[in-house]
Amino acid sequence: MGERAALALGYSDYNDGRYNHARQWLDIAKPEKLLPDYILFWSAQVDRNLNNNAAALAELQELRSDYPHSVLTPLALQALAETAIALNQAQTALDALASAKNIDLHPTLLFLRAQAHEQAGDEISAAADYLGIYDHYPLSAEADEAGAKVAYLQTKLGAAFPEPPPSDKLLRANILFEAHQWQQAKDAYTNALPALTGDDRDVAQLRMADCQLQLGGEPSLLSSLQFQNPDTDAQRLYYLAQAYRSMDDETGMLGALAQAQARAPQSDWTERTLFAAGNYYWVNLHRNKAAAEYAEIAQKFPASDDAINAEWRVAWAAYMDGARDAADLMGQFLAAHPDSIYTPDALYWLGRLAQKAKNAPVARAYFRKLEQRFPNNYFALHAPVRLRELRWGRVAKLPVLAEIPPLPPKRIALRSTPAEALPYVRRSIALETIAFDDAAMLELQAAYDKTHAASLEFSLARAAVNGQEYGSAIAAIGSVYPSIASRPYAAAPREAWLLSFPLPYRAQILAAARRTGTDPMILAGLIHQESAFERDAHSYANAYGLMQLIPGTAQRYARELRVSYSEERLLDPLYNLRLGSVYFGKLMRMFHTPEAALAAYNAGEDRVTLWEGGQKYSELPEFVESIPFTQTREYVEIVMRNAAIYRHLYGIW
């Protein structure tokens, strides 16, 4: 245990930049028998920082030769290549990298191989590797430096430079285009265009024009183009319709749609344009106009990805309009799609229609099926109220309900650990004793990869919670109990629920809820959905921390609370919770219901004001179902479901 403690102290000093002290502790740790690969790895890292690269290289080579199955092998390979290059030992790096599996899928290792080739004087091979990163991984951290190397070697090698195939240049441009990197994509298409022919050339020209449009150009950039291939022209018209839609030009959007329908009536791009037109009306709450577009999709493109959404929205528009055929449309939808994301919605609204029609046996059948099959769903939370209104009575037998598939089965969680996993488990336990939580999880993951024993997923989840990696715990339990949130509580052990719905910062959440007059379980459910309690969560939308706060919003509430603000502090869980709970409390006061406040938290206050204005919702679920943004509607439903689960597990109101 003394050597193990020395490893922990050495690692701590390493992280604090006290490398000489770390060296001393790691030397003391060397007799440790269970974790020698960790001692070698961190000794090498210390030596690298002390510029003892020769010693570091020897340690990394020893690790790889003596402990080939160590979970540190991938990290050691990268460190070895970096160290060998630093020592000008290019061939040593190349020999090590030759053992890497699927190196072309790992831009970091590919970049190291390129550096080693360049150092060895093989500039053609280096150029090929740099090109591989530049064209295949343009969004990677290595892409910019690889691009600079490509430009340098292209000039140096001249005619000997290995020109990439046109398909690689087009791949780079397409990846950037799909990532909405408009200027870089435009430049990439411009570079690729001279080598392209046929449809590839047409699509590149089209997307170049769309990039220019996204960068501030006019729709004429697209309307002036024409392509012989009807599908390519339909793609052009889709981009054009989207441009008009963003300008709120309904006439232009419908004109582009009409051209697409005439030019390429069966094209997937025409279907996408039709769905986008429906969405334009749906978002603006013009449900009848939207339903007309969606009905055409259901009729002409029944196999498309958008068909189910379109069919459901047609049925929902009929419901909100009080149409006579609303029940028929919803019943037909449920019969055709008994396993869709809208199945619980359909059960609830069919129950409500039957209830309004005073057909109590049928209403009870729908509501009971909803409770039984989707016990924690947002709409299932409202079913008990409806069943109490209906009182006890006969339940109709509806054949369509038997078509709804059951939940996927749980995996059998073995009570014992397979023998092959024991060495990894022992190392994991040893690592946990010295607070190497991430490393402990690596060992357990290796044990699971070797045996696929479900019991190890529980061990992984426990280790993840100990290491405050709550998202990993949730994922591990989800592997054993798929869709656990959709199961009855009795269908999984309490530990599985607690690991899947952890409640760190419990006291702080309760205090924040008291201060802001909000429901602590809704705050917990919101955090679970926003960040899975990962304190350093940072989204693509530039939202930070537990409650995923946008800096501008956070700064506003920091001023209101008269506390100092910095973007870095948003990763402090308690600071983030303080600002976020005040913001959510304000939304509750503005919109009065958790559902509307959550919608505003996700989509913005102005949108919820628009969605509520002039609308007559007879019950809260009608408002939720009518939220026109799919992502926001699902967000509200999930957070409310999470809150109900937290309330059940922790008994807090």
C-alpha atoms as one frame of an Amber mdcrd trajectory, in Angstrom:
protein
   0.000   0.000   0.000   2.954   2.358   0.661   4.168   2.055  -2.933   0.638
   2.614  -4.176   0.346   5.776  -2.082   3.685   6.917  -3.527   2.208   6.500
  -7.031  -0.695   8.707  -6.041   1.622  11.347  -4.576   3.844  11.248  -7.639
   0.842  11.704  -9.914  -0.365  14.624  -7.781   3.030  16.343  -7.938   3.161
  15.725 -11.700  -0.178  17.476 -12.178   1.035  20.392 -10.061   4.207  20.734
 -12.141   6.545  19.600  -9.335   8.392  17.136 -11.525  11.446  16.529  -9.329
   9.239  15.670  -6.366   7.114  13.473  -8.629  10.256  11.661  -9.765  11.169
  10.851  -6.153   7.720   9.485  -5.320   7.544   7.380  -8.466  10.943   5.865
  -7.688   9.570   4.847  -4.289   6.520   3.335  -6.030   8.525   1.055  -8.345
   8.293  -2.125  -6.176   4.474  -2.024  -6.483   3.402  -5.293  -8.154  -0.192
  -4.710  -9.271   0.235  -1.387 -11.125   3.738  -1.397 -12.659   2.534  -0.123
 -16.038   1.085   2.998 -14.394   4.362   3.662 -12.627   6.271   3.302 -15.904
   3.854   5.529 -17.804   3.859   8.381 -15.312   7.605   8.066 -14.806   7.978
   8.547 -18.544   5.694  11.590 -18.477   7.754  13.092 -15.654  10.985  12.421
 -17.520   9.604  14.038 -20.659   8.823  17.193 -18.697  12.320  17.119 -17.175
  13.774  16.799 -20.708  15.025  13.297 -19.892  13.643  12.029 -23.183  16.026
   9.095 -23.491  14.878   7.751 -20.110  11.247   8.384 -21.018  11.629   6.494
 -24.282  13.172   3.507 -22.489  10.322   3.481 -19.952   7.655   3.617 -22.644
   9.339   0.853 -24.638   9.508  -1.275 -21.486   5.822  -0.656 -20.819   4.848
  -1.713 -24.339   7.044  -4.798 -24.396   6.383  -6.063 -20.860   2.702  -5.091
 -20.560   1.238  -5.392 -24.069  -2.321  -5.750 -22.758  -2.200  -2.698 -20.503
  -5.099  -0.292 -20.840  -2.443   2.418 -21.142  -1.112   0.992 -24.412  -2.829
   3.558 -26.692  -1.590   6.467 -24.560   1.854   4.915 -24.341   2.024   4.526
 -28.127   1.290   8.191 -28.695   3.746   9.264 -25.977   6.435   6.948 -27.381
   6.073   8.361 -30.903   6.196  11.943 -29.606   9.279  11.174 -27.504  11.089
   9.385 -30.326  10.462  12.316 -32.663  11.755  14.701 -29.998  14.934  12.574
 -29.900  15.189  12.639 -33.711  14.626   8.863 -33.761  12.123   8.841 -36.606
  12.456   5.132 -37.359  11.716   4.216 -33.736   8.504   6.230 -33.995   7.595
   4.647 -37.325   8.237   1.133 -36.011   5.974   1.767 -33.022   3.226   3.367
 -35.096   3.289   0.402 -37.483   1.698  -1.636 -34.685  -1.298   0.691 -34.420
  -4.558  -0.770 -35.665  -6.515   1.305 -38.185  -4.148   4.249 -37.866  -5.927
   5.982 -40.754  -8.920   6.402 -38.431  -6.872   8.289 -35.822  -5.742  11.734
 -37.000  -3.467  12.273 -33.970  -1.443   9.122 -34.716  -1.556   9.845 -38.436
  -0.066  13.279 -37.780   2.732  11.734 -35.726   3.482   9.305 -38.530   3.613
  12.198 -40.968   6.076  14.016 -38.704   8.221  10.898 -38.421   8.257  10.408
 -42.195   9.225  14.043 -42.673  11.968  13.766 -40.074  13.269  10.628 -41.804
  13.466  12.495 -45.112  10.550  10.674 -46.736   8.652  13.809 -47.665   6.348
  12.079 -50.145   5.034   9.689 -47.479   4.771  12.621 -45.069   2.767  14.590
 -47.613   0.398  11.645 -48.110  -0.269  11.443 -44.360  -0.712  15.188 -43.971
  -3.140  15.099 -46.899  -5.020  12.253 -45.250  -5.652  14.451 -42.227  -6.367
  17.594 -44.230  -8.914  15.985 -46.549 -10.466  13.264 -44.361 -10.453  15.064
 -40.981 -10.834  18.791 -41.750 -12.563  19.377 -38.403  -9.844  17.713 -36.315
  -7.425  19.549 -34.028  -4.573  18.603 -36.365  -6.227  19.844 -39.566  -4.831
  23.399 -39.637  -1.231  22.362 -39.013  -1.603  19.532 -41.523  -2.870  22.073
 -44.061   0.160  24.288 -43.490   2.426  21.267 -43.998   0.584  20.349 -47.192
   1.143  23.855 -48.594   4.827  23.777 -47.617   5.508  20.344 -49.098   3.517
  21.130 -52.224   5.839  24.048 -52.904   8.961  22.093 -52.000   8.171  18.898
 -53.907   6.622  20.482 -56.965   5.677  17.837 -59.543   6.636  15.044 -57.109
   3.919  16.084 -54.653   1.310  13.276 -54.347  -1.766  15.066 -55.655  -4.891
  13.796 -53.841  -7.673  12.232 -55.917 -10.659  14.481 -56.718 -12.833  12.354
 -54.421 -10.690  13.323 -51.412 -10.910  17.025 -52.226 -14.667  16.702 -52.598
 -14.883  14.788 -49.303 -13.136  17.623 -47.479 -15.480  20.196 -48.989 -18.572
  18.139 -48.164 -17.525  17.617 -44.525 -17.011  21.354 -44.093 -20.315  22.093
 -45.831 -22.259  19.732 -43.569 -20.580  21.399 -40.568 -21.762  24.816 -41.831
 -18.183  26.055 -42.137 -19.288  28.143 -45.066 -16.108  30.058 -45.954 -13.844
  27.029 -45.616 -16.309  24.888 -47.561 -16.498  27.468 -50.362 -12.706  27.553
 -50.598 -12.563  23.743 -50.601 -15.124  23.464 -53.404 -13.226  26.108 -55.376
 -10.056  24.046 -54.968 -11.766  20.786 -55.912 -13.787  22.076 -58.866 -11.146
  21.947 -61.659 -10.654  18.183 -61.160 -14.362  17.316 -60.939 -16.662  16.179
 -63.736 -20.305  15.289 -64.232 -22.690  15.312 -61.281 -19.850  15.827 -58.781
 -18.919  19.059 -60.543 -22.537  20.233 -60.633 -23.062  19.562 -56.915 -19.803
  21.343 -56.088 -20.912  24.400 -58.099 -24.300  24.306 -56.408 -22.852  24.103
 -52.917 -20.341  26.842 -53.666 -23.274  29.086 -54.524 -25.104  28.082 -51.348
 -21.981  28.870 -49.306 -21.915  32.342 -50.861 -25.595  32.729 -50.025 -24.973
  31.713 -46.405 -22.159  34.256 -46.248 -24.557  37.074 -47.152 -25.265  36.622
 -50.853 -28.611  36.926 -52.621 -30.975  34.072 -53.660 -30.169  34.919 -57.286
 -26.916  33.014 -56.774 -29.066  29.869 -56.771 -31.987  30.898 -58.965 -29.632
  31.712 -61.859 -28.173  28.181 -61.896 -29.628  25.286 -63.862 -28.614  21.622
 -63.959 -29.542  18.885 -66.383 -29.756  16.216 -63.697 -33.263  16.614 -62.173
 -32.104  15.456 -58.735 -29.287  18.005 -58.644 -31.707  20.698 -59.712 -34.109
  19.584 -56.967 -31.257  19.997 -54.492 -30.737  23.527 -55.816 -34.410  24.293
 -55.354 -34.315  22.948 -51.788 -31.485  25.346 -50.918 -33.358  28.151 -52.669
 -36.585  27.415 -50.785 -34.651  27.418 -47.509 -33.166  30.798 -48.409 -36.604
  32.257 -49.067 -37.943  30.641 -45.892 -35.202  32.295 -43.797 -36.183  35.625
 -45.396 -39.855  34.943 -44.507 -40.614  35.105 -48.250 -43.537  32.685 -48.500
 -44.109  33.372 -52.205 -40.506  32.645 -53.114 -40.484  29.480 -50.988 -43.666
  28.140 -52.602 -42.358  29.025 -56.059 -39.198  26.979 -55.467 -41.330  24.095
 -54.173 -43.571  24.196 -57.262 -40.520  24.088 -59.537 -39.101  21.115 -57.636
 -42.400  19.243 -57.864 -42.557  19.853 -61.607 -38.878  19.148 -62.292 -38.252
  16.126 -60.043 -41.493  14.952 -58.426 -39.962  11.769 -56.951 -36.677  13.262
 -55.693 -35.770  13.045 -52.033 -34.826  16.716 -52.299 -38.361  17.551 -53.408
 -39.678  15.703 -50.356 -37.311  17.688 -48.137 -38.515  20.940 -49.722 -42.124
  19.909 -49.139 -41.407  19.088 -45.492 -39.562  22.387 -45.028 -42.600  24.243
 -46.393 -44.811  22.370 -43.945 -42.429  23.291 -41.137 -42.589  26.949 -42.142
 -46.323  26.957 -41.510 -46.074  24.647 -38.464 -43.608  26.919 -36.675 -45.891
  29.871 -37.343 -48.858  27.869 -35.946 -50.689  27.819 -39.281 -51.606  24.190
 -38.709 -54.070  23.744 -41.551 -51.639  25.043 -44.174 -48.905  22.875 -42.678
 -51.178  19.838 -42.686 -51.789  20.229 -46.418 -48.054  19.991 -47.115 -47.574
  17.137 -44.640 -50.491  15.168 -46.112 -48.792  15.294 -49.499 -45.632  13.811
 -47.974 -47.623  10.999 -46.365 -49.249  10.248 -49.714 -46.304  10.620 -52.112
 -43.299   9.805 -49.896 -44.571   7.253 -47.340 -41.100   5.681 -46.929 -39.261
   8.958 -46.276 -37.649   9.826 -42.961 -40.141  12.662 -42.533 -43.297  10.651
 -43.226 -44.060   9.655 -39.629 -43.641  13.232 -38.371 -45.807  14.451 -41.232
 -48.581  11.910 -40.588 -48.674  12.694 -36.885 -48.860  16.430 -37.478 -51.784
  15.942 -39.862 -53.599  14.027 -37.111 -52.693  16.583 -34.445 -53.853  19.488
 -36.599 -57.182  17.681 -36.966 -57.399  17.229 -33.189 -56.716  20.889 -32.461
 -59.187  21.922 -35.153 -61.884  19.705 -33.639 -62.232  17.873 -36.951 -64.657
  14.964 -37.129 -61.999  12.670 -38.538 -59.429  13.373 -35.797 -60.061  10.050
 -34.034 -59.911   8.157 -37.345 -56.633   9.830 -38.313 -55.047   9.116 -34.919
 -56.336   5.551 -34.898 -54.954   4.962 -38.388 -51.634   6.443 -37.304 -51.396
   4.161 -34.266 -52.297   1.099 -36.324 -49.698   1.948 -38.967 -46.956   2.974
 -36.504 -47.467   1.123 -33.197 -43.806   1.572 -32.239 -43.172   5.220 -33.123
 -42.042   8.053 -30.861 -45.638   9.275 -31.002 -47.208   6.067 -29.669 -47.727
   7.391 -26.101 -49.052  10.671 -27.520 -51.523   8.803 -29.690 -52.696   6.687
 -26.744 -53.341   9.763 -24.617 -55.164  11.768 -27.273 -57.225   8.809 -28.466
 -58.189   8.342 -24.825 -59.173  11.996 -24.561 -61.231  11.801 -27.749 -63.032
   8.706 -26.462 -63.570  10.411 -23.107 -65.065  13.474 -24.789 -67.279  11.167
 -26.847 -68.408   9.585 -23.538 -67.045   6.207 -24.607 -65.577   5.361 -21.206
 -64.575   1.694 -21.891 -62.471   2.726 -24.908 -60.969   5.707 -23.057 -59.998
   3.474 -20.134 -58.340   1.016 -22.542 -56.124   3.715 -24.045 -55.187   5.310
 -20.723 -54.424   1.976 -19.044 -52.237   0.871 -21.939 -50.407   4.183 -21.698
 -49.796   3.703 -17.968 -48.736   0.063 -18.375 -46.425   0.381 -21.389 -45.057
   3.926 -20.915 -45.286   4.414 -17.141 -42.984   7.438 -16.881 -43.853   9.172
 -20.138 -45.072  12.774 -19.863 -48.548  11.868 -21.105 -48.702   8.802 -18.843
 -48.245  11.159 -15.885 -51.617  12.698 -16.817 -53.403   9.397 -17.380 -54.251
   8.749 -13.684 -56.189  12.011 -13.538 -58.232  10.945 -16.551 -58.856   7.477
 -15.146 -60.123   8.996 -11.885 -62.497  11.151 -13.915 -63.754   8.029 -15.709
 -64.082   6.065 -12.462 -64.002   2.295 -12.273 -65.724   0.416 -15.083 -65.453
  -1.837 -18.077 -62.307  -1.720 -20.247 -62.714  -2.291 -23.975 -60.546  -4.819
 -25.800 -58.882  -2.992 -28.679 -56.852  -5.142 -31.129 -54.560  -2.210 -31.991
 -53.195  -2.147 -28.437 -51.823  -5.667 -28.807 -49.710  -4.465 -31.735 -47.679
  -2.110 -29.529 -44.401  -3.979 -28.913 -43.143  -4.558 -25.372 -40.025  -2.970
 -23.974 -36.711  -4.509 -25.055 -35.637  -7.151 -22.535 -33.107  -6.322 -19.864
 -29.741  -8.042 -19.921 -29.091 -10.631 -17.242 -26.718  -9.081 -14.731 -24.483
 -11.915 -13.523 -23.837 -11.884  -9.784 -20.299 -13.257 -10.140 -17.422 -11.733
 -12.073 -16.007 -13.890 -14.909 -12.503 -15.201 -14.217 -11.045 -13.435 -17.267
 -12.156 -10.100 -15.856 -10.701 -10.532 -12.378  -7.207  -9.095 -13.068  -8.777
  -5.906 -14.427 -11.238  -5.700 -11.544  -8.444  -6.085  -8.965  -6.491  -3.305
 -10.649  -9.596  -1.153 -10.763 -10.129  -1.589  -7.016  -6.474  -0.776  -6.363
  -6.724   2.367  -8.499  -9.882   3.491  -6.711  -8.070   3.301  -3.369  -5.665
   6.000  -4.557  -8.404   8.066  -6.299  -7.333   7.155  -9.839 -11.009   7.081
 -10.781 -10.576   7.563 -14.533  -7.968   4.811 -14.663 -10.220   2.524 -12.604
 -12.931   3.000 -15.203 -10.459   2.165 -17.986  -9.675  -1.129 -16.289 -13.340
  -1.976 -15.862 -14.038  -1.049 -19.470 -11.245  -3.386 -20.553 -12.755  -6.149
 -18.413 -16.130  -5.544 -20.018 -14.660  -5.493 -23.542 -13.063  -8.861 -22.812
 -16.108 -10.586 -21.295 -19.225  -8.482 -22.049 -20.528  -9.432 -18.614 -23.494
  -7.268 -17.659 -22.413  -7.287 -14.005 -19.401  -5.221 -14.999 -21.675  -2.480
 -16.298 -22.866  -1.999 -12.720 -19.242  -1.834 -11.575 -18.525   0.699 -14.302
 -21.509   2.781 -13.254 -20.448   2.737  -9.590 -16.895   3.719 -10.511 -18.212
   6.482 -12.760 -20.339   7.947  -9.962 -17.357   7.769  -7.597 -15.366   9.686
 -10.182 -18.205  12.179 -10.750 -18.572  10.929 -14.333 -22.339  10.729 -14.102
 -22.962  10.578 -17.842 -20.846   7.429 -18.053 -22.844   5.868 -15.219 -26.105
   6.614 -17.014 -24.763   5.059 -20.231 -23.535   1.939 -18.424 -26.899   1.275
 -16.773 -28.617   1.963 -20.081 -26.669  -0.929 -21.566 -28.135  -3.354 -19.003
 -31.612  -1.820 -18.888 -32.328  -0.244 -22.297 -34.864   2.574 -22.014 -34.855
   2.312 -18.227 -36.843   5.540 -17.927 -39.678   3.854 -19.824 -39.845   0.869
 -17.467 -41.927   0.353 -14.329 -39.910   0.996 -11.194 -40.191  -2.654 -10.151
 -38.602  -3.800 -13.430 -35.090  -2.745 -12.335 -33.324  -2.813  -8.958 -33.300
   0.432  -7.021 -29.525   0.705  -7.454 -29.962   0.771 -11.226 -32.409   3.659
 -10.919 -30.161   5.590  -8.537 -27.145   5.146 -10.812 -29.171   6.162 -13.853
 -30.725   9.139 -12.050 -28.007  10.312  -9.657 -28.541  13.387  -7.499 -25.212
  15.040  -6.706 -25.385  18.559  -5.264 -28.631  17.516  -3.577 -28.445  20.018
  -0.715 -27.476  22.833  -3.073 -30.361  22.044  -5.464 -32.828  22.081  -2.569
 -31.435  25.402  -1.347 -31.560  26.926  -4.830 -35.158  25.767  -5.249 -36.148
  27.351  -1.925 -34.492  30.638  -2.853 -36.156  30.816  -6.265 -39.534  29.272
  -5.443 -39.069  26.422  -7.898 -39.536  22.667  -7.730 -36.168  21.059  -6.838
 -37.049  17.932  -8.766 -37.638  19.923 -11.943 -34.233  21.533 -11.431 -32.732
  18.056 -11.019 -34.581  16.772 -14.091 -33.397  19.769 -16.096 -29.756  19.266
 -15.095 -29.997  15.536 -15.886 -31.137  16.397 -19.409 -28.861  19.378 -19.976
 -25.536  18.025 -18.733 -26.060  14.676 -16.964 -24.494  16.503 -13.966 -21.148
  16.790 -15.802 -19.667  19.965 -14.338 -17.455  20.720 -17.362 -20.139  20.170
 -20.008 -19.726  22.560 -22.967 -22.113  22.304 -25.901 -21.754  23.143 -29.596
 -24.115  26.073 -28.899 -21.539  27.519 -26.450 -23.530  26.625 -23.337 -21.627
  25.802 -20.147 -21.878  23.714 -17.029 -24.596  21.923 -15.103 -27.509  23.996
 -16.398 -25.889  24.717 -19.784 -25.917  28.484 -19.489 -25.199  30.742 -22.451
 -22.583  33.330 -21.383 -24.826  36.308 -22.210 -27.664  34.972 -20.072 -25.323
  34.050 -17.235 -23.727  37.489 -17.261 -27.154  39.148 -17.041 -28.120  37.192
 -13.937 -24.693  37.620 -12.370 -25.275  41.389 -12.583 -28.753  40.958 -11.106
 -27.301  38.993  -8.184 -24.369  41.416  -7.906 -21.785  38.664  -8.117 -18.639
  38.705 -10.205 -18.827  37.014 -13.588 -16.356  35.067 -15.668 -16.954  32.453
 -18.328 -14.560  30.107 -16.551 -16.734  30.202 -13.412 -19.648  28.717 -15.347
 -17.882  25.365 -14.949 -18.121  25.747 -11.164 -21.223  23.653 -10.366 -22.464
  25.801  -7.483 -21.965  29.080  -9.339 -23.695  27.652 -12.402 -26.579  26.326
 -10.309 -27.012  29.659  -8.566 -27.312  31.627 -11.816 -29.314  28.965 -13.654
 -31.867  28.483 -10.891 -32.488  32.230 -10.689 -33.024  32.299 -14.454 -35.438
  29.358 -14.322 -37.278  30.951 -11.399 -37.770  34.083 -13.487 -39.179  31.979
 -16.345 -41.591  30.301 -13.930 -42.870  33.713 -12.832 -43.241  34.812 -16.445
 -45.009  31.726 -17.806 -46.582  30.215 -14.643 -46.234  26.534 -15.595 -43.155
  24.297 -15.580 -43.903  23.193 -19.135 -43.904  26.715 -20.559 -40.889  27.730
 -18.452 -38.938  24.724 -19.705 -39.905  25.522 -23.291 -38.597  29.056 -22.790
 -35.406  27.748 -21.179 -34.793  25.623 -24.266 -36.110  27.772 -27.123 -36.284
  31.319 -25.781 -38.853  33.528 -24.118 -40.074  35.254 -27.291 -40.944  31.960
 -28.955 -43.015  30.744 -26.020 -44.842  34.075 -25.910 -45.665  33.532 -29.593
 -46.735  29.914 -29.045 -49.047  30.868 -26.185 -50.448  34.040 -27.741 -53.912
  33.713 -29.249 -54.036  29.975 -28.666 -56.722  28.185 -26.692 -55.294  25.149
 -24.982 -57.814  23.253 -22.907 -55.080  21.487 -20.913 -51.311  21.671 -20.463
 -50.599  18.550 -22.557 -52.207  20.351 -25.521 -49.652  23.148 -25.183 -46.802
  20.641 -24.970 -47.993  18.639 -27.983 -48.371  21.879 -29.938 -44.793  23.081
 -29.372 -43.680  23.363 -33.004 -39.988  22.662 -32.417 -39.517  18.905 -32.111
 -36.377  19.306 -30.024 -38.103  21.657 -27.580 -41.239  19.526 -27.284 -39.164
  16.431 -26.519 -37.040  18.430 -24.081 -40.079  19.530 -22.066 -41.489  16.001
 -21.967 -38.153  14.477 -20.911 -37.459  16.995 -18.142 -40.957  16.565 -16.709
 -40.498  12.791 -16.851 -37.102  13.101 -15.153 -38.641  15.236 -12.415 -41.291
  12.607 -11.729 -38.624   9.895 -11.517 -36.502  11.985  -9.134 -39.574  12.641
  -7.003 -40.286   8.913  -6.805 -36.679   7.937  -6.037 -35.793  10.643  -3.546
 -39.202  11.551  -2.122 -38.655  15.297  -2.418 -41.452  17.666  -3.388
